Amino acid sequence: MGFTCGLVGLPNAGKSTLFTALTGADTLIAPYPFSTLKPRKGVVAVPDDRLDRLAAALKPAKVTPAHLEVMDIAGLVEGASRGEGLGNQFLSHIRAVDALAHVARCFRAGDVPHVGGEPDPRRDTGIVNTELLLADLEVVERRLDKVKRVAKADPKAAGAELAFLERCRDALGRGTPVRALELAAADQAITRELGLLTAKPMCYVANVDRGDPASITLAEQLGAIGGAPVVTVDGKLESELTQLSPEEQRLFLAEWGLAESALVRLIKVGYRLLGLITFYTVVGEELRAWSLKDGATAVEAAGQIHSDMARGFVRAEVTRVADFLATPVWATLRERGLVKLEGRDYRVRNGDILTIRFAP
């Protein structure tokens, strides 16, 4: 369990290169638009130092990290909502993702043509954001037609949804993404059901050439747009990392003055955008990492593991990763009062190790 991320951007922005850098998957990287002819999905383990240290202490037969799932689709062009290009054909494939990574080209390369002539982060991201707004507007208007018919027969049943959809329609028409609106829980459920793209948390990925100062300047322009965090990535450099051993990767990153890979930086931003924490379970011979909404309860964490655990929840035994690593013996932890018994309303903390007790 981790999160899913959809890559969007103009053609030749470097989405395929980023996809390779994140997933290590073999993929066609071509210097012409629309080389991505069908959606691609890659799954990669979330790097987790705490999980590694727990595995070293416990030596379980199986270690299961959280996972990042990446979906790549064809680039969007101006007029995609009217059928131009290919990207709009595949938007349905990313309507179910948790977050969007909007890849903006900030590198200059004569052998890789740009659909707009020269890279311009403000213009380029504006084109893609507009197409996402128009795609959502089409979805909302279709839903509005249906809800209006229901509201005529039963205004009370459909009134709240009708009001929310009209608010979405008006915002999208003004160029305001749905994520900028204040959303009640019921509103959020509707956005998830409809898969509204502009309701999803989003970050920009500035795809740069670290050897070109002008490229870094373009990335700074992207940061000045505001409204979303920016992850600066040299996609070509990062894709080379996938061919190296972990030790070689550390040396390679150090040579470029980078503390972490693009994968780690993007995952950290994704966790912040989605408000996720990590908890751990040890069941039998399996050590596993799970992602969970910050503020979620023990019974909600149990539901992440299995619905039967949530239904039959009795209590959770909770200890902290730091306490376990200092004293990796369960009996000693219990003697020292470092294993707490918590009820269903306990708020799970980042770095908790949970043992769920439940009645089958």
C-alpha positions in Angstrom: 0.0 0.0 0.0 1.4 3.4 -1.0 -0.1 5.8 -3.5 -0.7 6.1 -7.2 0.6 8.9 -9.4 -0.3 10.0 -12.9 2.2 11.7 -15.1 0.9 14.6 -17.3 2.6 17.1 -19.5 3.2 18.2 -23.1 4.7 15.8 -25.6 8.5 15.6 -25.3 8.5 17.1 -21.8 10.4 14.0 -20.6 7.5 12.0 -19.1 8.9 8.7 -20.6 12.3 9.5 -19.3 10.9 10.2 -15.8 8.8 7.1 -16.0 12.0 5.1 -16.6 13.9 6.9 -13.8 11.1 6.2 -11.3 10.3 2.6 -12.2 13.4 1.3 -13.9 11.1 0.0 -16.7 12.3 -0.4 -20.3 10.4 2.1 -22.3 10.6 3.9 -25.7 12.2 7.3 -25.3 11.9 9.0 -28.7 12.7 12.5 -29.9 9.3 13.1 -31.4 5.8 13.8 -30.1 3.3 11.0 -29.2 5.9 8.2 -28.9 3.7 7.1 -26.0 0.8 5.4 -27.9 -0.8 3.6 -24.9 -0.8 4.1 -21.1 2.0 2.5 -19.2 2.0 1.5 -15.5 5.0 0.8 -13.3 5.2 -0.2 -9.7 8.2 0.5 -7.5 9.0 -0.1 -3.9 9.0 3.0 -1.6 12.5 3.4 -0.2 12.2 3.1 3.6 15.2 3.3 6.0 13.1 2.3 9.0 11.8 -0.8 7.2 15.3 -1.7 6.3 16.5 -1.4 9.9 13.5 -3.4 11.2 14.2 -6.1 8.7 17.8 -6.3 9.8 16.7 -6.6 13.4 13.8 -9.1 12.9 15.2 -11.1 9.9 11.7 -12.0 8.7 11.2 -14.4 5.8 9.3 -11.8 3.9 9.6 -8.0 3.8 6.9 -6.0 1.9 7.4 -2.3 1.5 4.8 0.3 0.5 4.6 0.8 -3.2 4.4 3.8 -5.6 2.4 3.1 -8.8 3.1 5.4 -11.7 0.8 5.8 -14.7 2.2 7.5 -17.8 -0.1 8.6 -20.7 0.5 10.4 -24.0 1.3 14.1 -23.9 -1.5 16.6 -23.9 -1.5 19.4 -26.5 -3.6 22.6 -26.9 -7.0 21.5 -28.0 -6.8 18.0 -26.5 -10.3 18.5 -25.1 -11.5 18.9 -28.7 -9.7 15.8 -29.8 -6.3 17.2 -30.8 -3.3 14.9 -30.2 -3.6 11.6 -28.3 -3.4 12.5 -24.6 -7.1 13.2 -24.1 -7.9 9.7 -25.2 -6.1 8.3 -22.2 -7.2 10.7 -19.4 -9.6 8.1 -18.2 -6.6 6.0 -17.2 -5.5 8.5 -14.6 -8.8 9.6 -13.2 -8.4 6.9 -10.5 -4.9 7.9 -9.3 -4.3 9.7 -6.0 -2.1 12.5 -7.3 -0.7 14.1 -10.4 2.9 14.9 -11.3 2.9 17.6 -14.0 6.1 17.3 -16.0 7.3 20.6 -17.4 10.2 20.7 -19.9 13.0 23.0 -18.7 15.8 21.7 -20.8 16.9 22.8 -24.3 17.8 20.0 -26.8 18.0 20.6 -30.5 17.5 16.9 -31.3 14.3 16.8 -29.2 11.8 19.2 -30.8 9.4 21.1 -28.6 5.8 21.5 -29.7 5.9 25.2 -28.8 9.2 26.0 -30.4 11.2 26.7 -27.2 10.5 25.6 -23.6 8.4 28.1 -21.7 7.3 26.6 -18.3 4.5 29.2 -17.7 3.0 28.8 -21.2 3.5 25.0 -21.3 2.0 24.3 -17.9 -0.8 26.7 -18.7 -1.7 24.7 -21.8 -1.9 21.4 -19.9 -3.7 22.9 -16.9 -6.3 24.4 -19.2 -6.9 21.0 -20.9 -7.4 19.3 -17.5 -9.9 22.0 -16.5 -11.8 21.6 -19.8 -11.8 17.8 -19.4 -13.2 18.1 -15.9 -15.8 20.7 -17.0 -17.1 18.2 -19.6 -17.4 15.5 -16.9 -19.2 17.8 -14.5 -21.6 19.1 -17.1 -22.6 15.6 -18.0 -23.2 14.7 -14.4 -25.1 18.0 -13.9 -27.6 17.0 -16.7 -28.4 13.7 -14.9 -28.6 15.3 -11.4 -30.9 18.0 -12.6 -33.4 15.4 -13.9 -33.3 13.7 -10.5 -33.7 17.0 -8.7 -36.9 17.7 -10.5 -38.5 14.5 -9.1 -36.8 14.7 -5.7 -35.2 18.1 -4.9 -34.3 17.1 -1.3 -32.3 14.0 -2.4 -30.3 15.6 -5.1 -30.1 19.2 -3.8 -26.7 19.0 -2.1 -25.0 17.3 -5.1 -26.6 19.7 -7.5 -25.3 22.7 -5.6 -21.8 21.3 -5.4 -21.7 20.4 -9.1 -22.8 23.9 -10.0 -20.1 25.3 -7.8 -17.5 23.1 -9.6 -18.9 24.1 -13.0 -18.6 27.8 -12.2 -15.0 27.4 -10.8 -13.8 25.4 -13.7 -15.3 27.9 -16.1 -13.3 30.6 -14.3 -10.1 28.5 -14.7 -10.1 27.5 -11.0 -9.2 23.9 -10.2 -11.5 22.0 -7.9 -8.6 21.4 -5.5 -8.7 25.1 -4.7 -12.3 24.9 -3.4 -13.2 24.1 0.2 -14.6 20.6 0.0 -16.8 18.8 2.6 -16.5 15.1 3.0 -19.5 14.5 0.8 -18.0 16.8 -1.9 -14.8 14.8 -1.8 -16.6 11.6 -2.3 -18.2 13.0 -5.5 -14.9 14.2 -6.9 -13.5 10.7 -6.3 -16.5 9.1 -8.0 -16.1 11.4 -11.0 -12.3 11.1 -11.0 -12.0 14.9 -11.3 -8.4 15.5 -12.3 -8.2 19.1 -11.0 -9.4 17.9 -7.6 -6.3 15.7 -7.2 -3.2 17.0 -5.3 -0.5 18.0 -7.9 3.1 18.8 -8.0 5.2 20.1 -10.8 8.3 18.2 -12.0 10.8 20.5 -13.6 12.7 18.4 -16.0 16.1 20.1 -16.3 19.6 19.7 -17.8 21.8 20.2 -14.7 24.8 21.0 -16.9 22.9 24.0 -18.5 22.5 27.1 -16.3 19.7 28.4 -18.6 17.8 25.2 -17.8 18.0 25.9 -14.1 16.6 29.4 -14.7 13.6 27.9 -16.5 13.0 25.7 -13.5 13.0 28.7 -11.3 10.3 30.3 -13.5 8.2 27.2 -12.9 8.7 27.6 -9.1 7.5 31.2 -9.4 4.1 30.1 -10.8 3.0 28.9 -7.3 0.0 26.8 -6.4 2.0 23.5 -6.3 5.3 22.3 -5.0 8.1 21.8 -7.5 10.5 18.8 -7.7 13.5 19.5 -9.9 14.8 16.5 -11.8 17.4 15.8 -14.4 15.4 13.0 -16.1 18.2 11.9 -18.3 20.7 11.7 -15.4 18.2 10.0 -13.1 17.3 7.3 -15.7 21.0 6.4 -15.8 20.8 5.6 -12.0 18.5 2.7 -12.7 21.5 0.9 -14.3 23.7 1.2 -11.2 24.0 -0.7 -7.9 22.8 1.1 -4.7 26.4 2.0 -3.8 27.1 3.3 -7.3 23.9 5.3 -7.1 25.0 7.0 -3.9 28.4 7.9 -5.4 26.8 9.1 -8.7 24.3 11.4 -6.8 27.1 12.7 -4.6 29.0 13.8 -7.7 26.1 15.9 -8.7 25.6 17.3 -5.3 22.3 15.4 -4.7 21.4 13.8 -1.4 18.4 11.8 -2.8 17.2 10.4 -6.0 14.2 11.7 -7.9 12.2 8.7 -6.7 12.7 9.5 -3.1 12.1 13.3 -3.5 8.9 12.7 -5.5 7.6 10.1 -2.9 8.3 12.6 -0.1 6.3 15.3 -1.9 3.5 12.8 -2.6 3.2 11.8 1.0 3.1 15.5 2.1 0.5 16.3 -0.6 -1.7 13.4 0.4 -1.1 13.7 4.1 0.2 10.1 4.5 2.1 8.5 7.3 3.7 5.0 7.5 3.0 2.3 10.0 4.3 -1.3 10.2 3.0 -4.7 11.0 4.7 -8.0 11.8 2.4 -10.9 11.1 3.9 -14.4 11.1 7.1 -14.2 9.1 6.1 -11.0 7.2 7.2 -7.5 8.0 5.2 -5.0 6.1 5.0 -1.2 5.6 1.6 0.5 5.1 0.6 4.0 4.2 -2.3 5.7 6.0 -3.9 9.1 6.2 -2.5 11.2 9.0 -5.0 11.3 11.8 -6.6 8.0 10.9 -7.6 5.6 13.7 -6.5 2.2 14.7 -9.6 0.6 13.3 -9.1 2.4 10.0 -5.5 1.1 9.9 -6.9 -2.4 10.6 -9.2 -1.9 7.6 -6.2 -1.1 5.4 -4.8 -4.5 6.3 -8.1 -6.5 5.9 -11.7 -5.6 6.2 -12.3 -8.5 8.6 -9.8 -6.9 11.0 -11.8 -3.7 11.0 -15.1 -5.5 11.5 -13.9 -7.6 14.4 -11.5 -5.1 15.9 -10.8 -5.7 19.6 -7.6 -3.7 20.3 -4.2 -2.7 18.9 -0.9 -3.3 20.5 1.3 -0.4 19.7 5.0 0.2 19.9 7.3 2.7 18.2 10.0 1.8 15.6 12.6 3.7 17.6 11.7 1.8 20.8 11.8 -1.6 19.0 15.2 -0.9 17.4 16.6 0.1 20.8 15.2 -3.1 22.4 14.3 -5.6 19.7 12.8 -8.1 22.1 9.0 -8.1 22.5 9.0 -9.5 26.0 11.4 -6.8 27.2 9.4 -4.0 25.5 6.3 -5.2 27.3 8.1 -5.3 30.7 9.2 -1.7 30.2 5.7 -0.5 29.3 6.7 0.3 25.7 3.9 -1.8 24.2 0.6 0.1 24.7 -2.9 -1.4 24.4 -5.1 1.0 22.4 -8.7 1.1 21.4 -10.4 1.6 18.0 -10.2 5.4 18.3 -6.4 5.6 18.8 -4.8 8.0 16.3 -2.0 6.1 14.6 1.3 7.9 14.5 4.0 7.9 11.9 6.4 5.1 12.8 4.0 3.0 14.9 4.3 -0.8 14.8 0.8 -2.2 15.2 -0.4 -5.7 16.1 -4.2 -5.8 15.6 -6.2 -8.1 17.8 -9.6 -9.0 16.3 -12.4 -11.5 16.7 -13.0 -13.5 13.4 
